[in-house]
Amino acid sequence: MDLSPSLVLAMWAAGLSAAVAAVAWWRVVGPGYVWLGAGVVVLLLGAPAGLAGAGPGAWVGSGLALAGFVAARRPPAVVVLLAAAATAFGVSAALEGPVLAAVTGAILLGGVSGEMMLGHWFLVDPRLPRWALRRLDVAGGVGALLDLGALAVLGVFPWAEGDLVVGLGFVLAALTTAALMAMVWFSLGEPGYSGVMAATGLSYLATLTAIGAAVVGRLLLGGPVLS
């Protein structure tokens, strides 16, 4: 598998679209989260994926996410539109690499970044129910382990000669992401504003390590990186 920016962007767009659809279904916050999430999907992930060559699925997904943005005040419509967008982006990612890796990558990136974005609403009102954050937290943490396992099954190990440092970096990034999401879970157990604030800060770090794990893992899967 040759890594391309469109693959990572399409996976991320699929995962974040699914996360936004889930939050809209739970109805724990107002339309602001949908506006933010759908806007990020269209402007920073979906459209760039299409421009990078992800194919028609990226453009279809972007159009559906844009429709979800417009319909943000109608949760049932948002759920349908963003779920459809996630499917379109997922198909686009699957056409560029193994289906299993596309699914696990979407769960990883969508769970972690969706949790991080939702955390901002809880910083404004810490009285909101925390179970929504916990669900996205579990998705991100489990996604990190599933993605590591999926890439292992697909042949990311053993590493080519000279790629030891890169390979160790990939494993460390994946395990660090899972560990950070576990820390998010325990932080959410702390009462008051400080618990959610800590959880959101940790999810920022997890987003960075998740991106690193997703990108480096697929570079290794494509063949030698440094040799």
C-alpha positions in Angstrom: 0.0 0.0 0.0 1.4 3.4 -1.0 0.6 6.1 1.5 -1.0 9.2 0.0 -2.4 12.2 1.8 -5.9 11.4 0.4 -5.9 8.1 2.2 -5.3 9.6 5.7 -7.7 12.5 5.0 -10.5 10.2 3.8 -10.1 7.9 6.8 -10.1 10.8 9.2 -13.1 12.4 7.5 -15.0 9.1 7.8 -14.3 8.7 11.5 -15.1 12.3 12.4 -18.3 12.3 10.3 -19.4 9.2 12.3 -18.5 10.9 15.6 -20.5 14.0 14.7 -23.4 11.7 13.7 -23.2 9.9 17.0 -23.2 13.1 19.1 -26.2 14.4 17.1 -28.0 11.2 17.8 -27.3 11.5 21.6 -28.5 15.1 21.6 -26.2 16.2 24.5 -25.2 19.5 23.0 -26.7 22.1 20.6 -26.0 22.6 16.9 -22.6 24.3 17.5 -20.8 20.9 17.7 -22.3 19.9 14.3 -21.3 23.2 12.8 -17.7 22.7 14.0 -17.5 19.1 13.2 -19.1 19.2 9.8 -17.1 22.3 8.9 -13.8 20.6 9.8 -14.9 17.5 7.8 -15.7 19.6 4.7 -12.9 22.3 4.8 -10.0 20.5 6.3 -10.5 16.8 5.5 -13.0 16.0 2.8 -12.4 18.6 0.2 -8.6 18.4 0.6 -8.9 14.6 0.2 -10.8 15.1 -3.0 -8.2 17.6 -4.3 -5.5 15.1 -3.4 -7.1 12.4 -5.6 -9.3 10.5 -3.3 -11.9 10.1 -6.0 -15.7 10.8 -6.2 -16.4 9.3 -2.7 -14.6 12.2 -1.1 -16.7 14.8 -3.0 -19.9 12.9 -2.2 -19.0 12.8 1.4 -18.1 16.5 1.5 -21.4 17.3 -0.1 -23.3 15.2 2.5 -21.3 16.7 5.4 -22.1 20.2 4.0 -25.8 19.3 4.0 -25.4 18.2 7.6 -23.9 21.5 8.4 -26.9 23.3 7.0 -29.3 21.0 8.8 -27.5 21.3 12.2 -30.6 22.3 14.0 -32.4 19.1 12.9 -30.6 16.2 14.7 -32.4 13.4 12.8 -31.3 14.8 9.4 -27.8 15.4 10.7 -27.5 11.7 11.8 -28.6 10.5 8.4 -26.4 12.9 6.4 -23.3 12.5 8.5 -23.6 8.7 8.6 -23.9 8.7 4.8 -20.9 11.0 4.6 -18.9 8.6 6.8 -19.8 5.8 4.5 -18.8 7.7 1.4 -15.4 8.7 2.9 -14.9 5.1 4.2 -15.5 3.7 0.7 -13.0 6.2 -0.7 -10.4 5.2 1.8 -11.0 1.5 1.3 -10.3 2.0 -2.5 -6.8 3.2 -1.7 -5.8 0.4 0.7 -7.0 -2.6 2.7 -10.6 -2.3 3.9 -9.6 -3.5 7.4 -7.0 -0.7 7.8 -9.5 1.9 6.5 -12.0 0.9 9.1 -9.6 0.8 12.1 -7.9 4.1 11.0 -11.3 5.8 10.8 -12.2 4.6 14.3 -8.9 5.7 15.7 -8.8 9.2 14.2 -12.6 9.8 14.5 -12.8 8.7 18.1 -9.9 10.7 19.3 -10.5 13.9 17.5 -14.3 13.7 18.1 -13.7 13.4 21.8 -11.3 16.3 21.8 -13.8 18.6 20.0 -16.7 17.6 22.2 -14.6 18.3 25.3 -14.8 22.0 24.5 -18.5 22.1 25.0 -18.0 20.4 28.4 -15.5 23.1 29.3 -18.2 25.7 28.9 -20.7 23.7 30.8 -19.2 20.9 33.0 -22.7 19.9 34.1 -23.3 18.2 30.8 -23.4 14.4 31.0 -20.0 12.9 30.6 -21.0 9.5 29.2 -20.9 11.0 25.7 -17.2 11.9 26.2 -16.5 8.4 27.6 -18.1 6.7 24.6 -15.9 8.6 22.2 -12.9 8.1 24.5 -13.5 4.3 24.3 -13.8 4.5 20.6 -10.5 6.3 20.3 -8.6 4.1 22.7 -9.9 0.8 21.3 -9.3 2.2 17.8 -5.6 2.7 18.6 -5.3 -0.9 19.6 -7.4 -2.2 16.7 -5.4 -0.2 14.2 -2.1 -1.5 15.6 -3.5 -5.1 15.5 -4.9 -4.6 12.0 -1.6 -3.3 10.6 0.2 -6.2 12.3 -2.1 -8.7 10.6 -1.6 -6.9 7.2 2.2 -7.3 7.5 3.6 -4.2 9.1 6.0 -6.5 11.0 8.8 -7.3 10.7 10.3 -4.0 9.6 12.7 -3.6 6.7 16.4 -3.2 7.6 17.0 0.3 8.6 13.5 1.0 9.7 13.8 -0.1 13.3 13.6 3.5 14.7 10.6 4.3 12.5 8.9 1.0 13.5 9.5 1.6 17.2 8.1 5.1 16.8 4.9 3.7 15.2 4.4 1.2 18.1 5.1 3.9 20.7 2.7 6.3 19.1 -0.1 3.7 19.0 0.4 2.6 22.6 0.8 6.2 23.8 -2.5 7.1 22.1 -4.3 4.2 23.9 -2.6 5.2 27.2 -3.7 8.8 26.8 -7.2 7.8 26.1 -7.2 5.7 29.3 -6.0 8.7 31.2 -8.9 10.7 29.7 -11.3 8.1 31.1 -9.9 8.5 34.6 -9.8 12.3 34.3 -13.5 12.3 33.6 -14.0 10.6 36.9 -12.8 13.7 38.7 -15.6 16.0 39.7 -16.0 19.6 38.6 -14.4 21.7 35.9 -10.8 20.4 36.4 -11.7 16.8 35.4 -13.1 17.8 32.0 -10.3 20.3 31.4 -7.6 17.7 32.0 -9.5 15.2 29.8 -9.6 17.7 26.9 -6.0 18.6 27.3 -5.0 14.9 27.2 -7.2 14.3 24.1 -5.2 17.1 22.3 -2.0 15.1 22.9 -3.8 11.9 21.8 -4.9 13.5 18.6 -1.3 14.2 17.7 -0.1 10.7 18.6 -3.0 9.2 16.7 -2.1 11.0 13.5 1.5 9.9 14.0 0.5 6.3 14.5 -1.9 6.3 11.5 0.6 7.9 9.1 3.8 6.1 10.1 2.0 2.7 10.3 0.8 3.0 6.8 4.2 4.2 5.6 5.7 1.0 7.0 3.0 -1.1 5.5 3.8 0.2 2.1 7.5 -1.0 2.3 10.9 0.3 3.4 10.9 3.9 4.7 14.5 4.7 5.3 16.3 1.8 3.5 
